[in-house]
């Protein structure tokens, strides 16, 4: 095998791996296949010190293997429900919380702090921001990952964040081109199709990506969604479509940066194509960086498949060179050297700081939205409503892009002010026994505070909440994730949207309940 060709092919792959240290398969991919980058997930993250040392080990391996430029080290650090760096780091509320605030200045400050913590670890690429416009409330894969449901809001917030990333030393990756907010299925599991006209796509879905390109975004991730109006083959997703990647994105919109595929191991791809064929088709479509996030054998299959395609002439060498050059360009811009990186001790001091955590709380507080308060329950009168009942879900990951949710602290926060509050924890899809038990507890209290977690997509959770409404007690609904839950319960007169389930948002929501602070947010989407 031509070593120059092997190096060019390898640079086009970004891989995930198992474990919290350099695995033997990963080291082989770096040493023998000269891969261009790695992507970190929650399974690779334990503490700031461990992350810092892991990345230093991998960059050292690449240098010893002859790499003149660093590995791209990427992560999905969107904030909110998609947060890979948790223990010891600052957890910010997600994009829809920023959309509820609608402050480009604050969004930029958040982006700078998130970038500062990533750079301290040696991470140089964020697979964010999400520029999808959430126009379909049933969409299971986007929701609060979007800034809102209007093109202007999404563009403003997304551009503010990506500019902050890039001026702070992080390659921003706008995703999921050409926009999957109106999809009706999760691409991790299947192959959705969005059947809007070219005119609709141009005025809505594409709008934030045009703004991002004009703002100088360095990378764009393509989606595994079909767009029949853009691609003649109605079963070919954007990632594998030359019409969408090469013609629309490159030629028509003028994007000159790196095109990254979404994970090629997702159900949307593997249920319809073998991995090697998907890799080749993605390159034929115009992709530069091929993401294979977990399985080592599939990573080898993809590498070998692209080698064969070049050797047989299916992929021309000049096509390979064009992608190779674009990847080298962004790596050169990073200008990372071992000397420019802080020591592990210094890096730890730069993450999860008091100032950063205060900013996360500021976002959470300003995002809380009082959707309605018909009975004037807020602030709660704890002397009148005794006892109080707090009902809250066991939070779990709804989609495969999420990892490691933090425990919901609604009851513990309420008990700080009202020690005798009764608590009832339920599954996000509660059993009939849980539904009956919740109603029994509800009969014992004077006021019900219930936290929902995407109950608009969870029929049994909806049934539990509806059961509590039949008790005709004063009731407050707090939506911990998508605010669409509130639209499902018009009979509940007092409703708050928090947009996030992490501690800062729970604390802020309870403070609004108790009148310590005022709700300032505005709904960034129609219910």
Secondary structure as the mmCIF struct_conf table of DSSP 4:
data_model
#
loop_
_struct_conf.conf_type_id
_struct_conf.id
_struct_conf.beg_label_comp_id
_struct_conf.beg_label_asym_id
_struct_conf.beg_label_seq_id
_struct_conf.end_label_comp_id
_struct_conf.end_label_asym_id
_struct_conf.end_label_seq_id
HELX_RH_AL_P HELX_RH_AL_P1 UNK A 3 UNK A 11
TURN_TY1_P TURN_TY1_P1 UNK A 12 UNK A 12
STRN STRN1 UNK A 13 UNK A 15
BEND BEND1 UNK A 18 UNK A 21
HELX_RH_AL_P HELX_RH_AL_P2 UNK A 24 UNK A 33
BEND BEND2 UNK A 36 UNK A 36
STRN STRN2 UNK A 37 UNK A 40
HELX_RH_3T_P HELX_RH_3T_P1 UNK A 42 UNK A 44
BEND BEND3 UNK A 46 UNK A 46
HELX_RH_AL_P HELX_RH_AL_P3 UNK A 48 UNK A 64
TURN_TY1_P TURN_TY1_P2 UNK A 65 UNK A 66
BEND BEND4 UNK A 68 UNK A 69
HELX_LH_PP_P HELX_LH_PP_P1 UNK A 70 UNK A 71
STRN STRN3 UNK A 72 UNK A 75
STRN STRN4 UNK A 77 UNK A 79
TURN_TY1_P TURN_TY1_P3 UNK A 80 UNK A 81
STRN STRN5 UNK A 82 UNK A 83
BEND BEND5 UNK A 84 UNK A 84
TURN_TY1_P TURN_TY1_P4 UNK A 87 UNK A 88
BEND BEND6 UNK A 89 UNK A 89
HELX_RH_AL_P HELX_RH_AL_P4 UNK A 95 UNK A 101
TURN_TY1_P TURN_TY1_P5 UNK A 102 UNK A 102
HELX_RH_AL_P HELX_RH_AL_P5 UNK A 104 UNK A 121
TURN_TY1_P TURN_TY1_P6 UNK A 122 UNK A 122
STRN STRN6 UNK A 125 UNK A 126
STRN STRN7 UNK A 130 UNK A 130
TURN_TY1_P TURN_TY1_P7 UNK A 137 UNK A 138
BEND BEND7 UNK A 140 UNK A 142
HELX_RH_3T_P HELX_RH_3T_P2 UNK A 143 UNK A 145
BEND BEND8 UNK A 146 UNK A 147
BEND BEND9 UNK A 149 UNK A 150
HELX_RH_AL_P HELX_RH_AL_P6 UNK A 151 UNK A 167
TURN_TY1_P TURN_TY1_P8 UNK A 168 UNK A 169
STRN STRN8 UNK A 171 UNK A 177
TURN_TY1_P TURN_TY1_P9 UNK A 178 UNK A 178
TURN_TY1_P TURN_TY1_P10 UNK A 181 UNK A 182
BEND BEND10 UNK A 184 UNK A 185
TURN_TY1_P TURN_TY1_P11 UNK A 187 UNK A 189
BEND BEND11 UNK A 190 UNK A 190
STRN STRN9 UNK A 193 UNK A 193
HELX_RH_AL_P HELX_RH_AL_P7 UNK A 198 UNK A 203
TURN_TY1_P TURN_TY1_P12 UNK A 204 UNK A 206
HELX_RH_AL_P HELX_RH_AL_P8 UNK A 207 UNK A 214
TURN_TY1_P TURN_TY1_P13 UNK A 215 UNK A 216
BEND BEND12 UNK A 218 UNK A 218
STRN STRN10 UNK A 219 UNK A 222
HELX_LH_PP_P HELX_LH_PP_P2 UNK A 223 UNK A 223
BEND BEND13 UNK A 224 UNK A 224
STRN STRN11 UNK A 226 UNK A 226
TURN_TY1_P TURN_TY1_P14 UNK A 228 UNK A 230
BEND BEND14 UNK A 232 UNK A 233
TURN_TY1_P TURN_TY1_P15 UNK A 234 UNK A 235
STRN STRN12 UNK A 237 UNK A 237
HELX_RH_3T_P HELX_RH_3T_P3 UNK A 238 UNK A 240
HELX_RH_AL_P HELX_RH_AL_P9 UNK A 242 UNK A 242
HELX_RH_PI_P HELX_RH_PI_P1 UNK A 243 UNK A 252
TURN_TY1_P TURN_TY1_P16 UNK A 253 UNK A 253
BEND BEND15 UNK A 257 UNK A 257
STRN STRN13 UNK A 258 UNK A 261
HELX_LH_PP_P HELX_LH_PP_P3 UNK A 262 UNK A 263
TURN_TY1_P TURN_TY1_P17 UNK A 264 UNK A 265
BEND BEND16 UNK A 266 UNK A 266
HELX_RH_AL_P HELX_RH_AL_P10 UNK A 267 UNK A 270
TURN_TY1_P TURN_TY1_P18 UNK A 271 UNK A 272
BEND BEND17 UNK A 273 UNK A 273
HELX_RH_AL_P HELX_RH_AL_P11 UNK A 275 UNK A 285
TURN_TY1_P TURN_TY1_P19 UNK A 286 UNK A 286
BEND BEND18 UNK A 288 UNK A 288
STRN STRN14 UNK A 289 UNK A 289
STRN STRN15 UNK A 290 UNK A 292
BEND BEND19 UNK A 294 UNK A 294
HELX_RH_AL_P HELX_RH_AL_P12 UNK A 296 UNK A 311
TURN_TY1_P TURN_TY1_P20 UNK A 312 UNK A 313
BEND BEND20 UNK A 314 UNK A 315
HELX_RH_AL_P HELX_RH_AL_P13 UNK A 317 UNK A 334
HELX_RH_3T_P HELX_RH_3T_P4 UNK A 338 UNK A 340
BEND BEND21 UNK A 341 UNK A 341
HELX_LH_PP_P HELX_LH_PP_P4 UNK A 342 UNK A 343
HELX_RH_AL_P HELX_RH_AL_P14 UNK A 344 UNK A 349
TURN_TY1_P TURN_TY1_P21 UNK A 350 UNK A 350
BEND BEND22 UNK A 351 UNK A 352
HELX_RH_AL_P HELX_RH_AL_P15 UNK A 354 UNK A 367
STRN STRN16 UNK A 369 UNK A 373
TURN_TY1_P TURN_TY1_P22 UNK A 374 UNK A 375
HELX_LH_PP_P HELX_LH_PP_P5 UNK A 378 UNK A 378
BEND BEND23 UNK A 379 UNK A 379
HELX_LH_PP_P HELX_LH_PP_P6 UNK A 380 UNK A 380
TURN_TY1_P TURN_TY1_P23 UNK A 382 UNK A 384
BEND BEND24 UNK A 385 UNK A 385
BEND BEND25 UNK A 387 UNK A 387
STRN STRN17 UNK A 388 UNK A 394
BEND BEND26 UNK A 398 UNK A 399
TURN_TY1_P TURN_TY1_P24 UNK A 400 UNK A 401
HELX_LH_PP_P HELX_LH_PP_P7 UNK A 405 UNK A 408
HELX_RH_AL_P HELX_RH_AL_P16 UNK A 410 UNK A 417
TURN_TY1_P TURN_TY1_P25 UNK A 419 UNK A 420
STRN STRN18 UNK A 422 UNK A 427
TURN_TY1_P TURN_TY1_P26 UNK A 428 UNK A 429
HELX_RH_AL_P HELX_RH_AL_P17 UNK A 432 UNK A 443
TURN_TY1_P TURN_TY1_P27 UNK A 444 UNK A 444
BEND BEND27 UNK A 446 UNK A 446
STRN STRN19 UNK A 447 UNK A 452
BEND BEND28 UNK A 453 UNK A 454
HELX_RH_3T_P HELX_RH_3T_P5 UNK A 455 UNK A 457
HELX_RH_AL_P HELX_RH_AL_P18 UNK A 459 UNK A 469
TURN_TY1_P TURN_TY1_P28 UNK A 470 UNK A 471
STRN STRN20 UNK A 474 UNK A 479
BEND BEND29 UNK A 480 UNK A 481
TURN_TY1_P TURN_TY1_P29 UNK A 483 UNK A 483
HELX_RH_AL_P HELX_RH_AL_P19 UNK A 484 UNK A 487
TURN_TY1_P TURN_TY1_P30 UNK A 488 UNK A 488
TURN_TY1_P TURN_TY1_P31 UNK A 490 UNK A 491
STRN STRN21 UNK A 494 UNK A 497
BEND BEND30 UNK A 502 UNK A 502
HELX_RH_AL_P HELX_RH_AL_P20 UNK A 503 UNK A 513
TURN_TY1_P TURN_TY1_P32 UNK A 514 UNK A 515
BEND BEND31 UNK A 516 UNK A 517
BEND BEND32 UNK A 524 UNK A 525
#
